[in-house]
């Protein structure tokens, strides 16, 4: 079985409101469930690919200071 996780996540949230996406992210983090990590990774990939260099630096600063 071959699943395109990126397409699945994007399709699953395509018509969602911002609040729904936020609630899903918050719940995934709160549950600390390894199963949700790929979905969060897809969200991060979308964020990263749609950020300019200045915002990428901000993301890197946040990550670096919290790892």
TAJOVEN-V265804 format. One record per backbone hydrogen bond with DSSP energy under -0.5 kcal/mol. CO is the residue of the C=O (numbers start at 1). NH is the residue of the N-H. E is the energy in kcal/mol with one decimal. If there is no record, write none. Layout:
# TAJOVEN-V265804
CO/NH/E  CO/NH/E
This chain:
# TAJOVEN-V265804
1/3/-0.6  3/5/-1.1  4/8/-2.6  5/9/-2.7  6/10/-2.6  7/11/-2.9  8/12/-2.4  9/13/-1.7  10/14/-0.7  11/14/-0.5  13/16/-1.7  17/21/-2.0  18/22/-2.8  19/23/-2.7  20/24/-2.1  21/25/-2.4  22/26/-3.1  23/27/-2.6  24/28/-2.4  25/29/-2.3  26/30/-2.6  27/31/-2.6  28/32/-0.7  28/33/-0.9  29/32/-0.6  32/34/-0.5  33/36/-1.5  34/37/-1.0  36/40/-2.0  37/41/-2.4  38/42/-1.9  39/43/-2.1  40/44/-2.5  41/45/-2.5  42/46/-2.3  43/47/-2.5  44/48/-3.2  45/49/-2.8  46/50/-1.1  47/50/-0.5  48/51/-1.4  52/56/-2.5  53/57/-2.1  54/58/-1.7  55/59/-2.5  56/60/-2.7  57/61/-2.6  58/62/-2.4  59/63/-2.8  60/64/-3.2  61/65/-2.3  62/66/-0.7  63/66/-1.1  63/67/-0.6  64/67/-0.8
